[in-house]
Amino acid sequence: MKSMTGFGRERLEKDNRTYNIEIKSVNHRYNDITVKMPKTISYLEEKVKKEISSKISRGKVDIYISFDNNSTEGKNIKINKEMASIYIKELKKIANENDIKENINVTEIFKFPDVLSIENIEDEELIWSELYTCLDNAIKNFIEMRKQEGNKIKEDLEKRIDNISEKVYEISTYSTRLVEEYVVKLETRIKELLNTQVVDKDRLAQEIVIYADKSSVEEEITRLKSHIIQFKELINMDTPVGKKIDFLIQEMNRETNTIGSKSGNLLITNLVIGIKTELEDIREQVQNIE
């Protein structure tokens, strides 16, 4: 199990080329990836996104990449001689018109716009190979942090689902006695109202059947127990399970509500409230997992 929040960082230096990568993520319903990187290597953005999406299925992920290339490899100095000649001609003209001694330095000419430029002819395969190495390590660090956070969430979920399981067992125990208690109460009540010790057994049996049918929560308890088993299986899977658990919690909540509406027993009602509280806490936690 992995959390959707995480952070990973990596730095790579090679032949005067420096790469820095940071990966951050927060909760999100889908897989939303944003890459911020220098324009000089922006042609690699799709490759970066593809690598991230192949390893991360949910979360809002932001990747920050910086790249400093101080290597002489692939760099070419280009001098615009025509532009330099125009600058020289105009400077001489100004000097003659204003009776200024000509003192034109070549190095000064290179400082004028568009005279000197440096072309970067980068080896795209080489840059991607180095960037990939840095990115791969950053992703590993990032995923490791998500796993650590995920393990903490998993421990909390296990405790809460165990609490729910105990409460479901208690409800099951109480519900089996409901009909018996109802029979005793109904028979006693009839005797009090009619002031007689003789009770119509057929009518009593009919009332008991009606009550048992209305108050029975065995089906709901059976489904809840099944959902609990599924829940425990899901939180031990290595694949992303956040959406599946979220759906399962909705189903568990529905069964719990039905139990609460069917039962008029105070003990069961309190247990239902306890289950719903745990389910709400689990639902909030599930929003954090991938």
Helices and strands as residue ranges (DSSP letters): E 6-14, E 17-26, E 31-36, G 39-44, H 45-55, E 59-69, E 75-79, H 81-97, H 106-109, E 116-120, H 124-194, H 201-215, H 218-234, H 242-262, H 266-286
